[in-house]
Amino acid sequence: MSVLGIVIKWILGLGAAIFVPIIIIIAGLIVGMKIKDAISAGITLGVAFTGMSMLIGFMSDAIGPAAKAMLTHTGINLPIVDGGWTTLSAIAWSWPYAFLMFPLMIGLNIVMLIINKTKTFNADLWNVWGKIFTGVAVAAVSKPYFGTAASIALAFIVAGIQIIFELKMADMYQYRIEKLSGIPGVTCTHKMGFTSIFMFPIDCVLKKIPALNKRFDAAALKDKIGIFAESHVLGFILGIIFGILAKYKVAAILTLGIQASCALTLFPVISKYFMMALEPISSAISAFMNKKFEDRTLVVGLDWPFMGGANEIWLAVFWAIPVTLLFSMFLPGNEILPFAGIVNNAIAVAAFLVTGGNIIRMLILVTLFAPAYLWVGTIMAPFISDLARSTGAVALKTGELISCSSIDGPIQTYAFSHVFKIMDGNFFPLVLCVIFVVCFVALYKYLGKEEAEGREIN
C-alpha cells in the first residue's frame, strides 16, 4: 500500500495539466474515440490548463505584492500567515490514508452512474485532495471523542458525503454552465461551488429588486460604458488603481496596469482551447452513453478553469482584492494576512454560478461573503497549524500560525470538518450543515426547473 501511495503521489505531482489530460485520453479511448483524436484532445486540454495556470500565476505575482504593500502602509499586524491552497494540499497528502480516497471517489461516482443518481463523470481526480483535507480534518477533530479507528472511518464517511454533494452540484449547474461557457457536455465538480449554496437565499432577495433582476453581464456592461468595459482597458484601469493604492512609483503603476490588462485580455483566449479540447470528448461520451443507456446523457466534470473565459469572474476577482484587504484590516475577529490567497477565484466562481453572471449581484455577494473566508481562515489556523506540525507537511516556528485566506467553500469546509464538535456542546457547525442541506435542496429544485423549462438565466 505504501508503494501504491508513492506511485499515486508521483503521478499527482505531475500536476493537473498532465494528470487530467491523461484521464481524458483514457476516457476518450474507452468511449470509442480514435487514438489520434483522443491524444489531440488530451494535449489541447493540457495546453489550456497550462495557459490558464500561467495567467493566474502571472496575475497573482503582479497583484500579490501590491496587495501586501497596501496592508504594509496601514501598519496593522495580522499574525496568521496565509499559505494559500498549497498549504492545505500539502497537509492532505501527508495523511497516511490519503491515497485511499481515490477508490472511494471513483467507486461512488460509478455506483451513482449505474443507479442513475448522477449524470456526471468526474474527471477532476487531481482535486481529490479537497476530499482528503476534509477527511484529515474530521479525523483530527473526532479522534479525542471516538478513538483512532473510528475517527478514520468517520473521515471517509464525511468525505464520501462531500463527494456525493459535489456530483449532485455538478448535475444541477450543468445546464447553466453550458449556457454561460458555450461548452457542451461539461460541468464543474470543484467544491468551491459550495459557497454558492449559501449565497442562493441572498441572491433570491437581490433578484426582488427591479434594478438587479435584469441581464447585466460583461456584454451588457460594455453596452453601458463602451470602451471602458473592454477587457484590455478595464484591466489597465484596475491595475492602475491597485498601483496607486500600493503607493507605487509611476513606472511601477503603469507596469501593473499593463500586466492586469494582459491577464484580462488573454483569459478569454485561453478558454477557447478548453472548448477545442472538450467538445470532441463530450460528444464521444454522449454518443457512448446513448448506446449503453437509453435517454441518458453523460457529462464530464472538471476543475473550474474551463470557465475562465468569462470576464465576469475576473471582474469579481479584481473587486474581491480590495474588499478582502479592507475587511482584513477592520473585520472583528480576523487575524489572517491575506497574501497567497488574495486572488480569490473561489468566491468569484461561486458568485458567477449562482447569479448566472450578473455582475452587480456578483459584486454584492462577493462583498457579503468575503468575511467568511477570513473568519474561517482565522478560526481554522490553530487547527491547520497543528495538522501541519503533526503531519510534518509544513515547517513552522514555535507559536507560528498558518492558514489560508481563500479556502474553497469555507463555510462548508468548516461545518463538515468540525461537525463532531457537538461532543463539546458546540452545535454551530451542525447548524451550518443543516443550513447547507436546506439551501442545497432549494437551489437544486430551482435550477432543475430552470433547465426543464429552458428558461433564460437571470
C-alpha positions in Angstrom: 0.0 0.0 0.0 2.9 2.4 0.7 4.3 1.7 -2.7 0.9 2.4 -4.3 0.7 5.6 -2.3 4.2 6.7 -3.5 3.2 5.9 -7.2 0.0 7.9 -6.9 1.7 10.9 -5.3 4.3 10.8 -8.1 1.5 10.8 -10.7 -0.3 13.6 -9.0 3.0 15.5 -8.7 2.9 15.9 -12.4 0.1 18.4 -11.9 -3.4 18.9 -13.3 -2.0 19.9 -16.7 -0.7 16.4 -17.2 -2.9 14.3 -14.9 -6.3 15.5 -16.1 -5.5 15.1 -19.8 -4.3 11.5 -19.2 -7.7 10.8 -17.6 -9.4 12.4 -20.5 -7.4 10.5 -23.1 -8.2 7.2 -21.3 -11.9 8.1 -21.1 -11.9 9.0 -24.8 -10.4 5.7 -25.8 -12.9 3.8 -23.6 -15.9 5.6 -25.3 -14.6 4.8 -28.8 -12.6 7.9 -29.9 -9.8 7.3 -32.4 -6.4 7.3 -30.8 -5.2 10.4 -32.6 -8.3 12.3 -31.7 -8.2 11.3 -28.0 -4.5 12.2 -27.8 -5.0 15.5 -29.6 -7.9 16.4 -27.3 -5.9 15.5 -24.2 -2.8 17.5 -25.3 -5.0 20.5 -26.1 -6.6 20.3 -22.7 -3.1 20.2 -21.2 -2.3 23.3 -23.1 -5.4 25.0 -21.9 -4.7 24.1 -18.2 -1.1 25.3 -18.5 -2.1 28.5 -20.2 -4.7 29.3 -17.6 -2.3 28.4 -14.7 0.4 30.6 -16.2 -2.0 33.5 -16.5 -3.3 33.1 -12.9 0.3 32.8 -11.6 1.2 35.9 -13.7 -1.7 37.9 -12.3 -1.0 36.7 -8.7 2.7 37.6 -8.9 1.7 41.0 -10.1 -1.2 41.8 -7.8 0.1 39.9 -4.7 3.0 42.3 -3.9 0.7 45.3 -4.5 -1.9 43.9 -2.1 0.8 43.3 0.6 2.1 46.8 0.1 -1.3 48.2 0.7 -1.5 46.4 4.0 2.1 47.3 4.9 1.3 51.0 4.7 -1.6 50.6 7.2 0.8 49.3 9.9 -1.8 46.7 11.0 -0.4 43.5 12.5 -2.1 40.3 11.3 -0.1 37.3 12.8 -1.5 34.4 10.8 0.5 33.5 7.7 -1.6 32.9 4.5 -0.1 29.8 2.9 -2.7 29.5 0.2 -4.3 26.3 -1.0 -0.9 24.6 -1.4 -0.6 24.5 2.4 -3.9 22.7 2.7 -2.9 20.3 -0.2 0.4 19.5 1.4 -1.3 18.6 4.7 -3.8 16.5 2.9 -1.2 14.4 1.0 0.8 13.9 4.2 -2.1 11.9 5.7 -1.1 8.1 5.7 -4.6 7.1 4.3 -4.7 9.8 1.6 -4.4 7.6 -1.5 -7.5 5.5 -0.3 -9.6 8.5 -1.2 -9.2 7.6 -4.9 -11.1 4.3 -4.8 -13.8 6.0 -2.7 -14.2 8.9 -5.1 -14.2 6.7 -8.2 -16.3 4.0 -6.7 -19.1 6.4 -5.5 -19.1 8.0 -8.9 -19.5 4.6 -10.7 -22.3 3.5 -8.4 -24.2 6.7 -8.8 -23.9 6.5 -12.5 -25.1 2.9 -12.5 -28.1 3.6 -10.4 -28.8 6.8 -12.4 -28.3 9.2 -9.5 -25.9 11.4 -11.4 -25.0 12.2 -14.9 -21.5 13.5 -14.2 -18.4 11.5 -14.9 -15.9 13.3 -12.7 -12.5 13.5 -14.5 -11.2 16.0 -11.9 -9.4 13.4 -9.9 -6.4 15.7 -9.3 -8.5 17.7 -6.9 -9.2 14.7 -4.7 -7.0 16.5 -2.2 -10.0 18.6 -1.2 -11.8 15.5 0.0 -8.6 14.3 1.6 -8.3 17.5 3.6 -11.9 17.2 4.8 -11.0 13.6 5.9 -7.8 14.7 7.7 -9.8 17.4 9.5 -12.6 15.1 10.5 -10.2 12.5 11.8 -8.3 15.1 13.8 -11.4 16.7 15.3 -13.2 13.4 16.1 -10.2 11.4 17.4 -10.4 12.7 21.0 -14.1 11.5 21.2 -14.1 8.3 19.3 -10.6 7.0 19.1 -8.2 6.5 16.1 -10.0 3.7 14.2 -13.5 5.2 14.5 -12.2 8.7 13.6 -10.6 7.4 10.4 -13.9 5.7 9.4 -15.8 8.9 10.1 -13.3 10.8 8.0 -14.1 8.6 4.9 -17.8 8.8 5.6 -17.9 12.6 5.7 -15.6 12.8 2.7 -17.9 10.4 0.9 -20.9 12.7 1.7 -18.9 15.6 0.2 -18.2 13.6 -2.9 -21.9 12.9 -3.4 -22.8 16.6 -2.9 -20.1 17.6 -5.5 -21.6 15.3 -8.1 -25.1 16.5 -7.4 -23.9 20.1 -7.6 -22.2 19.4 -10.9 -25.5 17.9 -12.2 -27.6 20.9 -11.1 -25.3 23.5 -12.5 -24.5 21.7 -15.9 -27.3 23.4 -17.9 -26.3 26.8 -16.6 -22.6 26.2 -17.1 -23.2 25.1 -20.7 -25.2 28.3 -21.3 -22.6 30.5 -19.7 -19.5 28.9 -21.1 -20.7 27.8 -24.5 -19.0 24.4 -24.0 -21.4 21.5 -24.3 -21.3 18.3 -22.2 -19.1 19.7 -19.3 -19.7 20.8 -15.8 -17.7 21.7 -12.7 -17.1 19.3 -9.8 -14.9 21.6 -7.7 -16.1 22.2 -4.1 -15.5 26.0 -4.5 -19.1 26.0 -5.8 -20.4 25.1 -2.4 -20.3 28.8 -1.3 -23.0 29.4 -3.9 -25.3 27.3 -1.9 -25.1 29.8 1.0 -25.3 32.7 -1.5 -28.5 31.4 -3.0 -31.1 32.8 -0.5 -29.4 36.2 -0.6 -29.4 36.2 -4.4 -33.1 35.4 -4.3 -33.7 38.5 -2.2 -31.5 40.6 -4.5 -33.5 39.5 -7.5 -36.6 41.0 -5.9 -35.0 44.4 -6.5 -36.1 45.5 -10.1 -32.8 47.0 -11.0 -30.9 43.8 -10.1 -33.3 41.4 -11.8 -32.1 42.1 -15.3 -29.3 40.8 -17.5 -26.1 42.6 -16.6 -23.1 40.6 -17.7 -19.9 41.8 -19.3 -21.6 42.3 -22.7 -24.3 44.5 -21.1 -21.7 46.4 -19.2 -19.9 47.1 -22.5 -23.2 48.5 -23.9 -23.5 50.8 -20.9 -19.9 52.2 -20.7 -18.4 51.3 -24.1 -14.7 51.1 -24.4 -14.2 51.3 -20.6 -15.7 47.8 -20.4 -13.3 46.3 -22.9 -11.1 43.7 -21.3 -7.8 45.4 -22.0 -9.0 48.8 -21.0 -10.8 47.7 -17.8 -7.8 45.6 -16.8 -5.5 48.5 -17.3 -7.7 50.8 -15.2 -7.9 48.3 -12.4 -4.2 47.7 -12.4 -3.6 51.5 -12.2 -5.9 51.7 -9.2 -4.1 48.9 -7.4 -0.7 50.5 -8.2 -1.9 53.9 -6.8 -3.3 52.2 -3.6 0.0 50.4 -3.1 1.8 53.8 -3.4 4.0 52.5 -6.3 6.1 54.9 -8.4 4.7 56.0 -11.8 6.6 53.4 -13.8 5.5 50.5 -11.5 1.9 51.8 -11.6 1.9 51.7 -15.4 3.6 48.3 -15.5 0.9 46.9 -13.2 -1.8 48.4 -15.4 -0.4 46.7 -18.5 0.1 43.4 -16.6 -3.6 43.4 -15.4 -4.7 44.4 -18.9 -2.7 41.5 -20.4 -4.2 39.0 -18.0 -7.8 40.1 -18.5 -7.3 40.2 -22.3 -5.8 36.7 -22.5 -8.2 34.8 -20.2 -10.9 34.5 -22.9 -8.3 33.5 -25.5 -7.1 30.6 -23.3 -10.7 29.5 -22.6 -11.2 28.7 -26.3 -8.6 25.9 -26.0 -10.8 24.3 -23.4 -13.7 24.3 -25.9 -11.4 22.8 -28.6 -10.4 20.0 -26.3 -13.7 19.3 -24.6 -16.2 19.4 -27.5 -15.0 16.1 -29.1 -14.6 14.4 -25.8 -18.1 15.4 -24.6 -19.6 14.3 -28.0 -17.9 10.9 -27.8 -19.1 10.3 -24.2 -22.6 11.4 -25.0 -22.7 9.0 -28.0 -21.3 6.2 -25.9 -23.9 6.7 -23.2 -26.8 6.8 -25.7 -25.7 3.4 -26.9 -25.4 1.9 -23.4 -28.4 3.7 -21.7 -31.5 5.0 -23.4 -32.4 8.6 -22.6 -29.1 9.1 -20.6 -26.6 11.8 -21.3 -23.3 11.8 -19.5 -21.3 15.0 -18.9 -17.7 15.5 -17.9 -16.9 17.1 -14.5 -13.8 19.3 -14.4 -12.0 21.9 -12.4 -13.2 25.5 -12.8 -10.6 26.9 -15.3 -12.6 26.0 -18.4 -15.0 28.8 -17.3 -12.1 31.2 -17.1 -13.1 32.9 -20.3 -15.9 34.7 -18.5 -14.9 38.3 -17.9 -17.5 38.4 -15.1 -15.4 36.1 -13.0 -12.3 38.2 -13.3 -14.1 41.4 -12.6 -15.3 39.8 -9.4 -11.8 38.6 -8.6 -10.4 42.1 -9.0 -13.2 43.5 -6.9 -12.6 40.9 -4.2 -9.0 42.0 -3.7 -9.5 45.5 -2.2 -12.7 44.3 -0.5 -10.8 41.4 1.2 -7.9 43.7 2.2 -10.3 46.3 3.7 -12.1 43.6 5.7 -8.8 42.1 6.9 -7.9 45.5 8.4 -11.2 46.2 10.2 -13.1 42.9 10.5 -13.6 41.9 14.1 -12.1 38.5 14.8 -9.8 38.4 11.8 -6.1 37.7 12.3 -5.0 36.4 8.9 -3.0 38.5 6.5 -4.4 37.7 3.0 -1.5 37.2 0.7 -1.1 33.8 -1.0 -4.9 33.6 -1.4 -5.5 37.2 -2.3 -6.5 36.3 -5.9 -9.6 34.5 -4.7 -11.1 32.6 -7.7 -13.3 30.5 -5.4 -15.6 33.3 -4.3 -15.8 34.7 -7.8 -16.7 31.4 -9.4 -19.4 30.7 -6.7 -21.0 34.1 -7.3 -20.8 33.6 -11.1 -22.6 30.3 -10.9 -25.4 31.4 -8.6 -26.1 34.7 -10.3 -25.7 33.4 -13.8 -23.0 36.1 -14.5 -25.0 39.2 -13.2 -22.1 41.4 -12.4 -23.8 43.7 -9.9 -25.2 40.9 -7.9 -21.9 39.1 -8.1 -20.1 42.1 -6.6 -22.7 42.4 -3.8 -22.3 38.7 -2.9 -18.5 38.9 -3.1 -18.6 41.8 -0.6 -21.0 40.0 1.7 -19.2 36.7 1.7 -15.5 37.9 1.8 -15.6 37.9 5.6 -16.5 34.2 5.7 -13.2 33.4 4.0 -11.2 35.5 6.5 -13.1 34.2 9.5 -12.8 30.5 8.6 -9.1 31.1 7.8 -8.7 32.6 11.2 -10.8 30.0 13.1 -9.0 27.1 11.5 -5.5 28.5 11.8 -4.6 26.7 15.1 -6.1 23.5 13.8 -4.3 23.7 10.4 -1.1 24.7 12.1 -1.3 21.7 14.5 -2.0 19.4 11.4 1.0 20.9 9.6 3.2 20.1 12.6 1.8 16.6 13.3 2.0 15.6 9.6 5.3 17.3 9.0 3.8 18.9 5.9 4.9 22.4 6.7 7.9 23.6 8.9 6.6 26.1 11.4 8.4 28.0 14.1 7.2 27.7 17.7 4.0 29.7 18.1 3.7 30.4 14.4 0.3 30.0 12.8 -0.5 29.2 9.2 -3.8 29.0 7.3 -5.5 30.0 4.0 -7.5 33.2 3.3 -9.3 31.6 0.3 -10.3 28.2 1.5 -12.5 26.6 -1.2 -16.1 26.5 0.1 -15.0 27.8 3.6 -18.4 27.6 5.3 -19.0 24.0 4.1 -15.4 23.0 4.9 -15.6 24.3 8.5 -19.1 22.8 9.0 -18.2 19.3 7.6 -14.8 19.1 9.3 -16.0 20.3 12.7 -19.5 18.8 12.9 -18.4 16.4 15.7 -17.6 19.4 17.9 -21.2 18.7 19.1 -19.5 16.4 21.6 -18.1 19.5 23.3 -21.5 21.2 23.1 -20.6 23.3 20.0 -23.6 23.0 17.7 -22.7 25.8 15.4 -21.0 23.5 12.7 -24.0 21.2 12.8 -26.4 24.2 12.3 -24.3 25.2 9.3 -24.6 21.7 7.9 -28.4 21.8 8.2 -28.5 25.2 6.5 -26.2 23.9 3.8 -28.6 20.9 3.1 -31.7 23.0 3.1 -30.3 25.6 0.8 -28.8 22.9 -1.5 -32.2 21.2 -1.9 -33.8 24.6 -2.6 -31.2 25.5 -5.2 -31.3 22.0 -6.8 -35.1 22.4 -7.3 -34.8 25.9 -8.7 -32.1 25.0 -11.2 -33.9 21.8 -12.1 -37.0 23.9 -13.0 -34.8 26.3 -14.9 -33.4 23.5 -17.0 -36.8 21.8 -17.5 -38.4 25.0 -18.7 -35.4 26.1 -20.7 -35.6 29.5 -19.0 -33.1 32.3 -19.7 -30.6 32.7 -16.9 -31.2 35.9 -14.8 
